[in-house]
Amino acid sequence: MLLVWTKYTQKLNDQGKKLMATYMQMNDPVLKGTAIVLELPNESTKEEFLQGSNELLSFLRGRLHNHDITIEVIVKEVSQTKYAFTPQEKYDKLKEINPNLDLLRKLFDLDV
């Protein structure tokens, strides 16, 4: 399955359809029964991939001689790190790491 997947990716690159090829190369697909599971980073990528997946599905079904194959896309969003800029944000971030910091601030009557 991975060999056919890679051949189709190369075919897309040769045709100039680099966006779809990039989506296919983001993660290696996993075969679970007759379902090919692909993990993508966000919903918009998933929607764009699904728009072009009909040709891929036909290609895979033909080359693998299995017409029960389906493609399942899972979105796994990676949360971005929020940076602390103000003194209050820095204090809150440190308090998340060590809750005893709030106890010290109250004990010594400190400002943030």
Secondary structure in CASP SS format (residue, H / E / C, confidence):
PFRMAT SS
TARGET T0000
AUTHOR 0000-0000-0000
METHOD secondary structure of the structure
MODEL  1
M C 1.00
L H 1.00
L H 1.00
V H 1.00
W H 1.00
T H 1.00
K H 1.00
Y H 1.00
T H 1.00
Q H 1.00
K H 1.00
L H 1.00
N H 1.00
D H 1.00
Q H 1.00
G C 1.00
K C 1.00
K H 1.00
L H 1.00
M H 1.00
A H 1.00
T H 1.00
Y H 1.00
M H 1.00
Q H 1.00
M C 1.00
N C 1.00
D C 1.00
P C 1.00
V E 1.00
L E 1.00
K E 1.00
G C 1.00
T C 1.00
A E 1.00
I E 1.00
V E 1.00
L E 1.00
E E 1.00
L E 1.00
P C 1.00
N C 1.00
E H 1.00
S H 1.00
T H 1.00
K H 1.00
E H 1.00
E H 1.00
F H 1.00
L H 1.00
Q H 1.00
G C 1.00
S H 1.00
N H 1.00
E H 1.00
L H 1.00
L H 1.00
S H 1.00
F H 1.00
L H 1.00
R H 1.00
G H 1.00
R H 1.00
L H 1.00
H C 1.00
N C 1.00
H C 1.00
D C 1.00
I C 1.00
T E 1.00
I E 1.00
E E 1.00
V E 1.00
I E 1.00
V E 1.00
K C 1.00
E C 1.00
V C 1.00
S C 1.00
Q C 1.00
T C 1.00
K C 1.00
Y C 1.00
A C 1.00
F C 1.00
T C 1.00
P H 1.00
Q H 1.00
E H 1.00
K H 1.00
Y H 1.00
D H 1.00
K H 1.00
L H 1.00
K H 1.00
E H 1.00
I H 1.00
N C 1.00
P C 1.00
N H 1.00
L H 1.00
D H 1.00
L H 1.00
L H 1.00
R H 1.00
K H 1.00
L H 1.00
F C 1.00
D C 1.00
L C 1.00
D C 1.00
V C 1.00
END
